[in-house]
């Protein structure tokens, strides 16, 4: 495609499944590197930081550098500093997210902001009730992302966005979103890669968080028929976008 100067790639469902490379992923990353086509990995995972995710992918044979990874946790830290400076936060998240947000003042009660990420087994009735009561008492609700589910080796698995939606419905509020599909997240990614929206292609398996969101900020987008893709997703496309069978087809699309 003429005019495409950079690429944003979702990770889970596009490059990997259960953190193992999908067919053609390693070869596509190598082709992007050889073609001097700048790219960034943009992921809603909050289980790993950018450096750790890059390390995991390198161990699987993918040539990824830490500065080429933007995670929802990175975006959340920047969002909190920008919009809720010095706020006391209740972090409903686990894994690397807590380490990456160590600069945030974390509390268990009386928070100014409730932050929801990938909490996995910490999504207990007790913790969700604690978050709900703080939001009802006036705390802002910040979602690290709005992903509703993701694919694991066991099949479709509920993601953090499901619990964000439950808190929104119960408390009658609208969450602020730091990761995808927030336009602010995509603007940050575009600034990182250094090109205008119409010069960049977003590739993802989530029709809402990846494709529609990228198209809304003026980017080109390609929906892959892997990961969480379902045939009904084609009916949800809000603006024209490319549809490819897998990441293996990206080279032909761009060439």
ZAMARGU-4260 file (C-alpha; in steps of 0.2 Angstrom, whole numbers, plus 5000, padded with zeros to 4 digits):
<rodrens>
0) 5000/5000/5000 | 5008/5017/4995 | 5009/5029/5009 | 5011/5017/5024 | 5026/5021/5033
5) 5024/5013/5050 | 5014/4998/5058 | 5006/4995/5075 | 5003/4977/5079 | 4992/4970/5093
10) 5001/4955/5101 | 4989/4942/5108 | 4979/4934/5095 | 4990/4942/5081 | 5008/4938/5085
15) 5005/4925/5099 | 4993/4914/5107 | 4996/4910/5125 | 5013/4919/5122 | 5018/4906/5109
20) 5021/4913/5091 | 5008/4911/5078 | 5012/4904/5061 | 5021/4918/5051 | 5023/4930/5066
25) 5042/4928/5067 | 5044/4929/5048 | 5033/4945/5047 | 5043/4954/5061 | 5059/4949/5052
30) 5052/4956/5036 | 5047/4973/5044 | 5064/4974/5051 | 5073/4971/5035 | 5061/4983/5026
35) 5066/4997/5038 | 5047/4998/5041 | 5046/5005/5059 | 5033/4996/5070 | 5027/4996/5088
40) 5018/4982/5098 | 5003/4990/5106 | 4995/4978/5119 | 4982/4979/5132 | 4990/4966/5143
45) 4995/4973/5160 | 5002/4956/5166 | 5019/4961/5159 | 5029/4977/5157 | 5036/4982/5140
50) 5054/4975/5144 | 5047/4959/5151 | 5036/4956/5136 | 5050/4960/5124 | 5061/4948/5133
55) 5047/4934/5132 | 5045/4937/5113 | 5064/4937/5110 | 5065/4920/5119 | 5052/4914/5106
60) 5062/4920/5092 | 5055/4937/5088 | 5066/4952/5086 | 5058/4964/5098 | 5066/4978/5107
65) 5059/4985/5124 | 5056/5003/5116 | 5045/4995/5103 | 5032/4989/5115 | 5018/5000/5122
70) 5007/4992/5135 | 4991/4997/5144 | 5001/4999/5160 | 5013/5012/5152 | 4998/5021/5146
75) 4989/5020/5163 | 5004/5027/5172 | 5005/5042/5160 | 4986/5044/5161 | 4986/5045/5180
80) 5001/5057/5180 | 4992/5068/5168 | 4974/5067/5174 | 4975/5062/5192 | 4991/5069/5199
85) 4995/5064/5217 | 4979/5054/5218 | 4977/5039/5230 | 4973/5024/5220 | 4965/5007/5223
90) 4974/4995/5211 | 4963/4980/5206 | 4977/4972/5196 | 4990/4959/5197 | 5007/4954/5189
95) 5019/4967/5182 | 5006/4981/5183 | 5009/4983/5202 | 5027/4985/5199 | 5025/4997/5184
100) 5014/5008/5194 | 5024/5008/5210 | 5026/5027/5208 | 5007/5028/5211 | 5001/5030/5229
105) 4992/5014/5232 | 4978/5012/5246 | 4966/4999/5251 | 4952/5011/5257 | 4947/5029/5253
110) 4954/5030/5236 | 4952/5045/5224 | 4954/5033/5209 | 4950/5015/5207 | 4961/5007/5193
115) 4956/4991/5185 | 4968/4980/5175 | 4971/4961/5173 | 4968/4955/5191 | 4965/4937/5186
120) 4962/4927/5203 | 4961/4944/5212 | 4944/4948/5204 | 4935/4942/5220 | 4918/4947/5226
125) 4927/4955/5241 | 4939/4965/5230 | 4925/4970/5217 | 4914/4976/5231 | 4928/4986/5238
130) 4931/4995/5222 | 4912/4997/5219 | 4910/5006/5236 | 4924/5017/5233 | 4917/5022/5216
135) 4900/5025/5224 | 4909/5036/5237 | 4915/5047/5223 | 4931/5039/5217 | 4935/5040/5198
140) 4935/5024/5189 | 4950/5021/5177 | 4951/5006/5166 | 4968/5001/5160 | 4959/4994/5145
145) 4941/4989/5139 | 4946/4971/5133 | 4931/4960/5136 | 4939/4943/5133 | 4955/4936/5126
150) 4960/4919/5120 | 4970/4906/5131 | 4974/4888/5128 | 4958/4884/5137 | 4948/4895/5125
155) 4939/4912/5127 | 4943/4920/5144 | 4935/4935/5152 | 4946/4950/5153 | 4946/4966/5163
160) 4934/4975/5153 | 4920/4964/5158 | 4923/4969/5177 | 4924/4987/5172 | 4907/4986/5163
165) 4900/4978/5179 | 4906/4992/5190 | 4900/5005/5177 | 4883/4998/5177 | 4882/4995/5196
170) 4888/5013/5201 | 4880/5022/5186 | 4897/5029/5180 | 4907/5029/5165 | 4925/5023/5166
175) 4940/5033/5160 | 4951/5022/5148 | 4970/5023/5147 | 4973/5009/5135 | 4964/5003/5119
180) 4952/5008/5113 | 4956/5026/5120 | 4961/5038/5106 | 4974/5045/5119 | 4983/5028/5118
185) 4984/5028/5099 | 4990/5046/5099 | 5004/5041/5111 | 5008/5026/5099 | 5008/5037/5084
190) 5020/5050/5093 | 5031/5035/5097 | 5033/5029/5079 | 5034/5047/5073 | 5021/5047/5059
195) 5004/5054/5055 | 4988/5043/5057 | 4986/5041/5038 | 5004/5034/5037 | 5001/5020/5049
200) 4992/5003/5048 | 4985/4995/5064 | 4984/4976/5064 | 4973/4968/5077 | 4960/4954/5081
205) 4948/4965/5091 | 4936/4974/5080 | 4932/4987/5093 | 4948/4990/5103 | 4960/4988/5088
210) 4951/4991/5071 | 4937/5003/5074 | 4947/5013/5087 | 4962/5015/5075 | 4950/5020/5061
215) 4942/5033/5072 | 4959/5042/5074 | 4962/5042/5055 | 4973/5027/5054 | 4972/5012/5041
220) 4968/4996/5049 | 4968/4977/5046 | 4957/4964/5055 | 4965/4947/5056 | 4955/4931/5056
225) 4964/4924/5071 | 4964/4926/5090 | 4947/4932/5096 | 4940/4935/5078 | 4923/4929/5075
230) 4914/4930/5058 | 4901/4941/5066 | 4914/4954/5069 | 4913/4959/5051 | 4896/4966/5054
235) 4904/4977/5068 | 4916/4987/5057 | 4911/5005/5058 | 4923/5011/5044 | 4930/5002/5029
240) 4945/4991/5035 | 4956/4977/5027 | 4953/4959/5032 | 4967/4947/5031 | 4968/4928/5036
245) 4983/4930/5048 | 4998/4940/5051 | 5007/4930/5037 | 4996/4940/5025 | 5002/4957/5031
250) 5017/4957/5019 | 5007/4955/5004 | 4994/4968/5010 | 5008/4981/5012 | 5018/4977/4997
</rodrens>
